[in-house]
Amino acid sequence: MAQLVVTWSVKALRHLDEKALWYLANRNETFAKTFAEDVRDCIEILSAQPSIGVIRKQTPRYTYRIFHNHPQCSIYYWHTSSEVHIIDLLFTRMQRHDLD
């Protein structure tokens, strides 16, 4: 199957940026970079195999899926025959790293 076009919602992009900045501030640059690369790699997998995610909700128009790419992050999306639409990135609670 060919790679599908990936479309990000503003909300999903904002959450990706916020979390990467959180990792940068509370962990380190390598951790933030690895997180962003992991999300990118998962998006590539979803664009090649969009049905891999677990069905979360079905409407007459779309089937919403979730893909767990990390213990602390899941990708919420839907797809058509030509596109994958990233709706949001869902995160579990993050704990602040003690920098003192």
Backbone atoms as SQL, in Angstrom:
CREATE TABLE atoms (id INTEGER PRIMARY KEY, chain TEXT, resi INTEGER, resn TEXT, atom TEXT, x REAL, y REAL, z REAL);
INSERT INTO atoms VALUES
  (1, 'A', 1, 'MET', 'N', 0.840, -1.182, 0.000),
  (2, 'A', 1, 'MET', 'CA', 0.000, 0.000, 0.000),
  (3, 'A', 1, 'MET', 'C', 0.885, 1.245, 0.000),
  (4, 'A', 2, 'ALA', 'N', 0.494, 2.235, -0.753),
  (5, 'A', 2, 'ALA', 'CA', 1.248, 3.479, -0.856),
  (6, 'A', 2, 'ALA', 'C', 1.057, 4.334, 0.391),
  (7, 'A', 3, 'GLN', 'N', 2.015, 5.212, 0.610),
  (8, 'A', 3, 'GLN', 'CA', 1.915, 6.141, 1.728),
  (9, 'A', 3, 'GLN', 'C', 0.758, 7.110, 1.485),
  (10, 'A', 4, 'LEU', 'N', -0.033, 7.350, 2.502),
  (11, 'A', 4, 'LEU', 'CA', -1.128, 8.306, 2.411),
  (12, 'A', 4, 'LEU', 'C', -0.637, 9.687, 2.817),
  (13, 'A', 5, 'VAL', 'N', -1.317, 10.702, 2.359),
  (14, 'A', 5, 'VAL', 'CA', -1.009, 12.079, 2.734),
  (15, 'A', 5, 'VAL', 'C', -1.429, 12.260, 4.192),
  (16, 'A', 6, 'VAL', 'N', -0.586, 12.921, 4.983),
  (17, 'A', 6, 'VAL', 'CA', -0.880, 13.156, 6.392),
  (18, 'A', 6, 'VAL', 'C', -1.282, 14.609, 6.588),
  (19, 'A', 7, 'THR', 'N', -2.425, 14.804, 7.229),
  (20, 'A', 7, 'THR', 'CA', -2.927, 16.142, 7.544),
  (21, 'A', 7, 'THR', 'C', -3.036, 16.255, 9.058),
  (22, 'A', 8, 'TRP', 'N', -2.407, 17.287, 9.612),
  (23, 'A', 8, 'TRP', 'CA', -2.428, 17.517, 11.059),
  (24, 'A', 8, 'TRP', 'C', -3.448, 18.589, 11.395),
  (25, 'A', 9, 'SER', 'N', -4.188, 18.389, 12.465),
  (26, 'A', 9, 'SER', 'CA', -5.053, 19.454, 12.965),
  (27, 'A', 9, 'SER', 'C', -4.179, 20.444, 13.729),
  (28, 'A', 10, 'VAL', 'N', -4.668, 21.662, 13.863),
  (29, 'A', 10, 'VAL', 'CA', -3.950, 22.687, 14.616),
  (30, 'A', 10, 'VAL', 'C', -3.765, 22.225, 16.064),
  (31, 'A', 11, 'LYS', 'N', -4.783, 21.611, 16.619),
  (32, 'A', 11, 'LYS', 'CA', -4.734, 21.123, 17.995),
  (33, 'A', 11, 'LYS', 'C', -3.627, 20.080, 18.177),
  (34, 'A', 12, 'ALA', 'N', -3.518, 19.144, 17.241),
  (35, 'A', 12, 'ALA', 'CA', -2.489, 18.105, 17.332),
  (36, 'A', 12, 'ALA', 'C', -1.088, 18.704, 17.225),
  (37, 'A', 13, 'LEU', 'N', -0.903, 19.634, 16.302),
  (38, 'A', 13, 'LEU', 'CA', 0.402, 20.286, 16.176),
  (39, 'A', 13, 'LEU', 'C', 0.761, 21.075, 17.427),
  (40, 'A', 14, 'ARG', 'N', -0.226, 21.747, 17.990),
  (41, 'A', 14, 'ARG', 'CA', 0.011, 22.518, 19.214),
  (42, 'A', 14, 'ARG', 'C', 0.417, 21.595, 20.360),
  (43, 'A', 15, 'HIS', 'N', -0.277, 20.463, 20.493),
  (44, 'A', 15, 'HIS', 'CA', 0.067, 19.519, 21.555),
  (45, 'A', 15, 'HIS', 'C', 1.449, 18.908, 21.348),
  (46, 'A', 16, 'LEU', 'N', 1.818, 18.631, 20.103),
  (47, 'A', 16, 'LEU', 'CA', 3.158, 18.119, 19.809),
  (48, 'A', 16, 'LEU', 'C', 4.213, 19.144, 20.216),
  (49, 'A', 17, 'ASP', 'N', 4.014, 20.392, 19.828),
  (50, 'A', 17, 'ASP', 'CA', 4.968, 21.454, 20.185),
  (51, 'A', 17, 'ASP', 'C', 5.054, 21.650, 21.691),
  (52, 'A', 18, 'GLU', 'N', 3.900, 21.691, 22.354),
  (53, 'A', 18, 'GLU', 'CA', 3.881, 21.886, 23.807),
  (54, 'A', 18, 'GLU', 'C', 4.614, 20.764, 24.532),
  (55, 'A', 19, 'LYS', 'N', 4.393, 19.533, 24.104),
  (56, 'A', 19, 'LYS', 'CA', 5.025, 18.405, 24.780),
  (57, 'A', 19, 'LYS', 'C', 6.521, 18.366, 24.505),
  (58, 'A', 20, 'ALA', 'N', 6.922, 18.680, 23.276),
  (59, 'A', 20, 'ALA', 'CA', 8.351, 18.727, 22.974),
  (60, 'A', 20, 'ALA', 'C', 9.036, 19.813, 23.806),
  (61, 'A', 21, 'LEU', 'N', 8.391, 20.955, 23.957),
  (62, 'A', 21, 'LEU', 'CA', 8.949, 22.021, 24.794),
  (63, 'A', 21, 'LEU', 'C', 8.980, 21.604, 26.255),
  (64, 'A', 22, 'TRP', 'N', 7.960, 20.863, 26.700),
  (65, 'A', 22, 'TRP', 'CA', 7.943, 20.371, 28.080),
  (66, 'A', 22, 'TRP', 'C', 9.136, 19.452, 28.314),
  (67, 'A', 23, 'TYR', 'N', 9.364, 18.523, 27.378),
  (68, 'A', 23, 'TYR', 'CA', 10.502, 17.618, 27.509),
  (69, 'A', 23, 'TYR', 'C', 11.817, 18.382, 27.508),
  (70, 'A', 24, 'LEU', 'N', 11.918, 19.397, 26.671),
  (71, 'A', 24, 'LEU', 'CA', 13.130, 20.207, 26.614),
  (72, 'A', 24, 'LEU', 'C', 13.378, 20.915, 27.943),
  (73, 'A', 25, 'ALA', 'N', 12.329, 21.465, 28.532),
  (74, 'A', 25, 'ALA', 'CA', 12.468, 22.207, 29.788),
  (75, 'A', 25, 'ALA', 'C', 12.657, 21.295, 30.996),
  (76, 'A', 26, 'ASN', 'N', 12.021, 20.128, 30.989),
  (77, 'A', 26, 'ASN', 'CA', 12.012, 19.274, 32.180),
  (78, 'A', 26, 'ASN', 'C', 12.890, 18.032, 32.077),
  (79, 'A', 27, 'ARG', 'N', 13.353, 17.730, 30.920),
  (80, 'A', 27, 'ARG', 'CA', 14.256, 16.587, 30.743),
  (81, 'A', 27, 'ARG', 'C', 15.554, 17.114, 30.134),
  (82, 'A', 28, 'ASN', 'N', 15.710, 16.940, 28.831),
  (83, 'A', 28, 'ASN', 'CA', 16.876, 17.489, 28.139),
  (84, 'A', 28, 'ASN', 'C', 16.613, 17.511, 26.634),
  (85, 'A', 29, 'GLU', 'N', 17.545, 18.070, 25.894),
  (86, 'A', 29, 'GLU', 'CA', 17.367, 18.230, 24.450),
  (87, 'A', 29, 'GLU', 'C', 17.277, 16.890, 23.731),
  (88, 'A', 30, 'THR', 'N', 18.074, 15.932, 24.152),
  (89, 'A', 30, 'THR', 'CA', 18.053, 14.611, 23.528),
  (90, 'A', 30, 'THR', 'C', 16.699, 13.939, 23.717),
  (91, 'A', 31, 'PHE', 'N', 16.142, 14.046, 24.908),
  (92, 'A', 31, 'PHE', 'CA', 14.836, 13.455, 25.202),
  (93, 'A', 31, 'PHE', 'C', 13.764, 14.074, 24.316),
  (94, 'A', 32, 'ALA', 'N', 13.785, 15.406, 24.178),
  (95, 'A', 32, 'ALA', 'CA', 12.799, 16.105, 23.344),
  (96, 'A', 32, 'ALA', 'C', 12.947, 15.697, 21.878),
  (97, 'A', 33, 'LYS', 'N', 14.170, 15.600, 21.411),
  (98, 'A', 33, 'LYS', 'CA', 14.420, 15.214, 20.016),
  (99, 'A', 33, 'LYS', 'C', 13.952, 13.782, 19.757),
  (100, 'A', 34, 'THR', 'N', 14.247, 12.888, 20.688),
  (101, 'A', 34, 'THR', 'CA', 13.827, 11.493, 20.548),
  (102, 'A', 34, 'THR', 'C', 12.307, 11.381, 20.526),
  (103, 'A', 35, 'PHE', 'N', 11.641, 12.136, 21.386),
  (104, 'A', 35, 'PHE', 'CA', 10.178, 12.140, 21.408),
  (105, 'A', 35, 'PHE', 'C', 9.618, 12.561, 20.052),
  (106, 'A', 36, 'ALA', 'N', 10.109, 13.670, 19.503),
  (107, 'A', 36, 'ALA', 'CA', 9.618, 14.169, 18.216),
  (108, 'A', 36, 'ALA', 'C', 9.888, 13.163, 17.096),
  (109, 'A', 37, 'GLU', 'N', 11.059, 12.536, 17.118),
  (110, 'A', 37, 'GLU', 'CA', 11.383, 11.527, 16.106),
  (111, 'A', 37, 'GLU', 'C', 10.478, 10.305, 16.222),
  (112, 'A', 38, 'ASP', 'N', 10.173, 9.891, 17.452),
  (113, 'A', 38, 'ASP', 'CA', 9.281, 8.746, 17.659),
  (114, 'A', 38, 'ASP', 'C', 7.881, 9.024, 17.119),
  (115, 'A', 39, 'VAL', 'N', 7.378, 10.229, 17.360),
  (116, 'A', 39, 'VAL', 'CA', 6.062, 10.596, 16.833),
  (117, 'A', 39, 'VAL', 'C', 6.101, 10.594, 15.307),
  (118, 'A', 40, 'ARG', 'N', 7.150, 11.176, 14.740),
  (119, 'A', 40, 'ARG', 'CA', 7.282, 11.207, 13.284),
  (120, 'A', 40, 'ARG', 'C', 7.318, 9.789, 12.708),
  (121, 'A', 41, 'ASP', 'N', 8.082, 8.895, 13.336),
  (122, 'A', 41, 'ASP', 'CA', 8.163, 7.512, 12.862),
  (123, 'A', 41, 'ASP', 'C', 6.804, 6.822, 12.920),
  (124, 'A', 42, 'CYS', 'N', 6.050, 7.070, 13.974),
  (125, 'A', 42, 'CYS', 'CA', 4.714, 6.476, 14.102),
  (126, 'A', 42, 'CYS', 'C', 3.756, 7.018, 13.050),
  (127, 'A', 43, 'ILE', 'N', 3.882, 8.285, 12.739),
  (128, 'A', 43, 'ILE', 'CA', 3.042, 8.875, 11.693),
  (129, 'A', 43, 'ILE', 'C', 3.363, 8.229, 10.346),
  (130, 'A', 44, 'GLU', 'N', 4.627, 7.942, 10.092),
  (131, 'A', 44, 'GLU', 'CA', 5.005, 7.252, 8.854),
  (132, 'A', 44, 'GLU', 'C', 4.366, 5.866, 8.795),
  (133, 'A', 45, 'ILE', 'N', 4.375, 5.161, 9.917),
  (134, 'A', 45, 'ILE', 'CA', 3.741, 3.840, 9.976),
  (135, 'A', 45, 'ILE', 'C', 2.246, 3.967, 9.692),
  (136, 'A', 46, 'LEU', 'N', 1.600, 4.960, 10.316),
  (137, 'A', 46, 'LEU', 'CA', 0.163, 5.153, 10.103),
  (138, 'A', 46, 'LEU', 'C', -0.153, 5.520, 8.662),
  (139, 'A', 47, 'SER', 'N', 0.721, 6.275, 8.018),
  (140, 'A', 47, 'SER', 'CA', 0.447, 6.655, 6.627),
  (141, 'A', 47, 'SER', 'C', 0.586, 5.459, 5.687),
  (142, 'A', 48, 'ALA', 'N', 1.371, 4.465, 6.092),
  (143, 'A', 48, 'ALA', 'CA', 1.514, 3.255, 5.281),
  (144, 'A', 48, 'ALA', 'C', 0.462, 2.203, 5.628),
  (145, 'A', 49, 'GLN', 'N', 0.062, 2.152, 6.906),
  (146, 'A', 49, 'GLN', 'CA', -0.899, 1.147, 7.371),
  (147, 'A', 49, 'GLN', 'C', -1.920, 1.809, 8.297),
  (148, 'A', 50, 'PRO', 'N', -2.840, 2.587, 7.758),
  (149, 'A', 50, 'PRO', 'CA', -3.746, 3.365, 8.605),
  (150, 'A', 50, 'PRO', 'C', -4.730, 2.544, 9.431),
  (151, 'A', 51, 'SER', 'N', -4.945, 1.315, 9.081),
  (152, 'A', 51, 'SER', 'CA', -5.907, 0.491, 9.824),
  (153, 'A', 51, 'SER', 'C', -5.288, -0.170, 11.045),
  (154, 'A', 52, 'ILE', 'N', -4.046, 0.126, 11.342),
  (155, 'A', 52, 'ILE', 'CA', -3.336, -0.509, 12.444),
  (156, 'A', 52, 'ILE', 'C', -3.857, -0.082, 13.814),
  (157, 'A', 53, 'GLY', 'N', -4.422, 1.106, 13.902),
  (158, 'A', 53, 'GLY', 'CA', -4.909, 1.612, 15.181),
  (159, 'A', 53, 'GLY', 'C', -6.169, 0.913, 15.661),
  (160, 'A', 54, 'VAL', 'N', -6.421, 1.030, 16.946),
  (161, 'A', 54, 'VAL', 'CA', -7.606, 0.450, 17.568),
  (162, 'A', 54, 'VAL', 'C', -8.794, 1.387, 17.328),
  (163, 'A', 55, 'ILE', 'N', -9.912, 0.828, 16.909),
  (164, 'A', 55, 'ILE', 'CA', -11.103, 1.641, 16.672),
  (165, 'A', 55, 'ILE', 'C', -11.597, 2.204, 17.992),
  (166, 'A', 56, 'ARG', 'N', -11.782, 3.510, 18.034),
  (167, 'A', 56, 'ARG', 'CA', -12.220, 4.188, 19.250),
  (168, 'A', 56, 'ARG', 'C', -13.679, 4.617, 19.146),
  (169, 'A', 57, 'LYS', 'N', -14.077, 5.063, 17.936),
  (170, 'A', 57, 'LYS', 'CA', -15.432, 5.563, 17.736),
  (171, 'A', 57, 'LYS', 'C', -15.773, 5.450, 16.257),
  (172, 'A', 58, 'GLN', 'N', -17.033, 5.086, 15.980),
  (173, 'A', 58, 'GLN', 'CA', -17.479, 5.028, 14.592),
  (174, 'A', 58, 'GLN', 'C', -18.677, 5.939, 14.407),
  (175, 'A', 59, 'THR', 'N', -18.620, 6.710, 13.343),
  (176, 'A', 59, 'THR', 'CA', -19.742, 7.541, 12.942),
  (177, 'A', 59, 'THR', 'C', -20.097, 7.122, 11.525),
  (178, 'A', 60, 'PRO', 'N', -21.223, 7.586, 11.002),
  (179, 'A', 60, 'PRO', 'CA', -21.549, 7.220, 9.622),
  (180, 'A', 60, 'PRO', 'C', -20.480, 7.680, 8.618),
  (181, 'A', 61, 'ARG', 'N', -19.762, 8.714, 8.973),
  (182, 'A', 61, 'ARG', 'CA', -18.782, 9.280, 8.039),
  (183, 'A', 61, 'ARG', 'C', -17.354, 8.778, 8.273),
  (184, 'A', 62, 'TYR', 'N', -16.941, 8.645, 9.529),
  (185, 'A', 62, 'TYR', 'CA', -15.547, 8.299, 9.835),
  (186, 'A', 62, 'TYR', 'C', -15.449, 7.205, 10.891),
  (187, 'A', 63, 'THR', 'N', -14.318, 6.512, 10.845),
  (188, 'A', 63, 'THR', 'CA', -13.946, 5.588, 11.904),
  (189, 'A', 63, 'THR', 'C', -12.733, 6.204, 12.583),
  (190, 'A', 64, 'TYR', 'N', -12.894, 6.582, 13.835),
  (191, 'A', 64, 'TYR', 'CA', -11.811, 7.199, 14.590),
  (192, 'A', 64, 'TYR', 'C', -10.987, 6.107, 15.251),
  (193, 'A', 65, 'ARG', 'N', -9.676, 6.236, 15.153),
  (194, 'A', 65, 'ARG', 'CA', -8.772, 5.231, 15.690),
  (195, 'A', 65, 'ARG', 'C', -7.754, 5.876, 16.626),
  (196, 'A', 66, 'ILE', 'N', -7.154, 5.045, 17.445),
  (197, 'A', 66, 'ILE', 'CA', -6.083, 5.498, 18.328),
  (198, 'A', 66, 'ILE', 'C', -4.918, 4.531, 18.184),
  (199, 'A', 67, 'PHE', 'N', -3.736, 5.093, 18.122),
  (200, 'A', 67, 'PHE', 'CA', -2.516, 4.297, 17.991),
  (201, 'A', 67, 'PHE', 'C', -1.599, 4.661, 19.148),
  (202, 'A', 68, 'HIS', 'N', -1.248, 3.678, 19.961),
  (203, 'A', 68, 'HIS', 'CA', -0.389, 3.917, 21.123),
  (204, 'A', 68, 'HIS', 'C', 1.066, 3.778, 20.673),
  (205, 'A', 69, 'ASN', 'N', 1.732, 4.916, 20.540),
  (206, 'A', 69, 'ASN', 'CA', 3.106, 4.864, 20.071),
  (207, 'A', 69, 'ASN', 'C', 4.117, 4.947, 21.198),
  (208, 'A', 70, 'HIS', 'N', 3.655, 5.158, 22.412),
  (209, 'A', 70, 'HIS', 'CA', 4.549, 5.331, 23.554),
  (210, 'A', 70, 'HIS', 'C', 3.690, 5.174, 24.802),
  (211, 'A', 71, 'PRO', 'N', 4.241, 4.720, 25.902),
  (212, 'A', 71, 'PRO', 'CA', 3.416, 4.581, 27.115),
  (213, 'A', 71, 'PRO', 'C', 2.761, 5.892, 27.558),
  (214, 'A', 72, 'GLN', 'N', 3.316, 7.017, 27.165),
  (215, 'A', 72, 'GLN', 'CA', 2.774, 8.308, 27.583),
  (216, 'A', 72, 'GLN', 'C', 2.126, 9.095, 26.452),
  (217, 'A', 73, 'CYS', 'N', 2.016, 8.506, 25.270),
  (218, 'A', 73, 'CYS', 'CA', 1.458, 9.253, 24.133),
  (219, 'A', 73, 'CYS', 'C', 0.688, 8.324, 23.197),
  (220, 'A', 74, 'SER', 'N', -0.476, 8.786, 22.769),
  (221, 'A', 74, 'SER', 'CA', -1.285, 8.066, 21.787),
  (222, 'A', 74, 'SER', 'C', -1.688, 9.040, 20.688),
  (223, 'A', 75, 'ILE', 'N', -1.803, 8.524, 19.478),
  (224, 'A', 75, 'ILE', 'CA', -2.191, 9.346, 18.333),
  (225, 'A', 75, 'ILE', 'C', -3.647, 9.030, 17.997),
  (226, 'A', 76, 'TYR', 'N', -4.481, 10.054, 17.987),
  (227, 'A', 76, 'TYR', 'CA', -5.903, 9.923, 17.684),
  (228, 'A', 76, 'TYR', 'C', -6.104, 10.413, 16.249),
  (229, 'A', 77, 'TYR', 'N', -6.713, 9.600, 15.383),
  (230, 'A', 77, 'TYR', 'CA', -6.788, 9.938, 13.963),
  (231, 'A', 77, 'TYR', 'C', -7.967, 9.251, 13.275),
  (232, 'A', 78, 'TRP', 'N', -8.218, 9.663, 12.039),
  (233, 'A', 78, 'TRP', 'CA', -9.119, 8.966, 11.139),
  (234, 'A', 78, 'TRP', 'C', -8.477, 9.001, 9.760),
  (235, 'A', 79, 'HIS', 'N', -8.948, 8.155, 8.857),
  (236, 'A', 79, 'HIS', 'CA', -8.328, 8.125, 7.528),
  (237, 'A', 79, 'HIS', 'C', -9.361, 7.854, 6.441),
  (238, 'A', 80, 'THR', 'N', -8.970, 8.249, 5.251),
  (239, 'A', 80, 'THR', 'CA', -9.729, 7.945, 4.039),
  (240, 'A', 80, 'THR', 'C', -8.820, 7.080, 3.168),
  (241, 'A', 81, 'SER', 'N', -9.209, 6.858, 1.949),
  (242, 'A', 81, 'SER', 'CA', -8.372, 6.052, 1.060),
  (243, 'A', 81, 'SER', 'C', -7.126, 6.792, 0.595),
  (244, 'A', 82, 'SER', 'N', -7.084, 8.110, 0.805),
  (245, 'A', 82, 'SER', 'CA', -5.925, 8.875, 0.345),
  (246, 'A', 82, 'SER', 'C', -5.238, 9.706, 1.427),
  (247, 'A', 83, 'GLU', 'N', -5.868, 9.859, 2.594),
  (248, 'A', 83, 'GLU', 'CA', -5.321, 10.729, 3.633),
  (249, 'A', 83, 'GLU', 'C', -5.467, 10.132, 5.029),
  (250, 'A', 84, 'VAL', 'N', -4.519, 10.508, 5.892),
  (251, 'A', 84, 'VAL', 'CA', -4.612, 10.226, 7.322),
  (252, 'A', 84, 'VAL', 'C', -4.727, 11.588, 7.994),
  (253, 'A', 85, 'HIS', 'N', -5.746, 11.762, 8.822),
  (254, 'A', 85, 'HIS', 'CA', -5.971, 13.030, 9.516),
  (255, 'A', 85, 'HIS', 'C', -5.637, 12.841, 10.998),
  (256, 'A', 86, 'ILE', 'N', -4.588, 13.505, 11.445),
  (257, 'A', 86, 'ILE', 'CA', -4.182, 13.439, 12.850),
  (258, 'A', 86, 'ILE', 'C', -5.035, 14.450, 13.600),
  (259, 'A', 87, 'ILE', 'N', -5.872, 13.949, 14.502),
  (260, 'A', 87, 'ILE', 'CA', -6.787, 14.816, 15.236),
  (261, 'A', 87, 'ILE', 'C', -6.122, 15.383, 16.479),
  (262, 'A', 88, 'ASP', 'N', -5.436, 14.507, 17.223),
  (263, 'A', 88, 'ASP', 'CA', -4.851, 14.962, 18.479),
  (264, 'A', 88, 'ASP', 'C', -3.792, 13.973, 18.940),
  (265, 'A', 89, 'LEU', 'N', -2.922, 14.454, 19.804),
  (266, 'A', 89, 'LEU', 'CA', -2.000, 13.598, 20.526),
  (267, 'A', 89, 'LEU', 'C', -2.482, 13.588, 21.971),
  (268, 'A', 90, 'LEU', 'N', -2.703, 12.415, 22.498),
  (269, 'A', 90, 'LEU', 'CA', -3.224, 12.275, 23.856),
  (270, 'A', 90, 'LEU', 'C', -2.094, 11.815, 24.764),
  (271, 'A', 91, 'PHE', 'N', -1.928, 12.507, 25.885),
  (272, 'A', 91, 'PHE', 'CA', -0.829, 12.216, 26.798),
  (273, 'A', 91, 'PHE', 'C', -1.345, 11.821, 28.165),
  (274, 'A', 92, 'THR', 'N', -0.597, 10.946, 28.805),
  (275, 'A', 92, 'THR', 'CA', -0.868, 10.659, 30.206),
  (276, 'A', 92, 'THR', 'C', -0.207, 11.765, 31.014),
  (277, 'A', 93, 'ARG', 'N', -0.460, 11.779, 32.279),
  (278, 'A', 93, 'ARG', 'CA', 0.091, 12.828, 33.153),
  (279, 'A', 93, 'ARG', 'C', 1.620, 12.781, 33.134),
  (280, 'A', 94, 'MET', 'N', 2.229, 13.933, 33.028),
  (281, 'A', 94, 'MET', 'CA', 3.680, 14.048, 33.035),
  (282, 'A', 94, 'MET', 'C', 4.116, 14.581, 34.394),
  (283, 'A', 95, 'GLN', 'N', 5.195, 14.058, 34.909),
  (284, 'A', 95, 'GLN', 'CA', 5.706, 14.533, 36.183),
  (285, 'A', 95, 'GLN', 'C', 6.917, 15.415, 35.941),
  (286, 'A', 96, 'ARG', 'N', 6.950, 16.511, 36.659),
  (287, 'A', 96, 'ARG', 'CA', 8.042, 17.461, 36.521),
  (288, 'A', 96, 'ARG', 'C', 9.333, 16.850, 37.059),
  (289, 'A', 97, 'HIS', 'N', 10.358, 16.934, 36.261),
  (290, 'A', 97, 'HIS', 'CA', 11.680, 16.460, 36.657),
  (291, 'A', 97, 'HIS', 'C', 12.308, 17.483, 37.590),
  (292, 'A', 98, 'ASP', 'N', 12.819, 17.025, 38.691),
  (293, 'A', 98, 'ASP', 'CA', 13.418, 17.926, 39.668),
  (294, 'A', 98, 'ASP', 'C', 14.771, 18.398, 39.127),
  (295, 'A', 99, 'LEU', 'N', 14.855, 19.668, 38.783),
  (296, 'A', 99, 'LEU', 'CA', 16.079, 20.218, 38.200),
  (297, 'A', 99, 'LEU', 'C', 17.012, 20.819, 39.239),
  (298, 'A', 100, 'ASP', 'N', 16.634, 20.803, 40.491),
  (299, 'A', 100, 'ASP', 'CA', 17.472, 21.419, 41.533),
  (300, 'A', 100, 'ASP', 'C', 18.714, 20.606, 41.828);
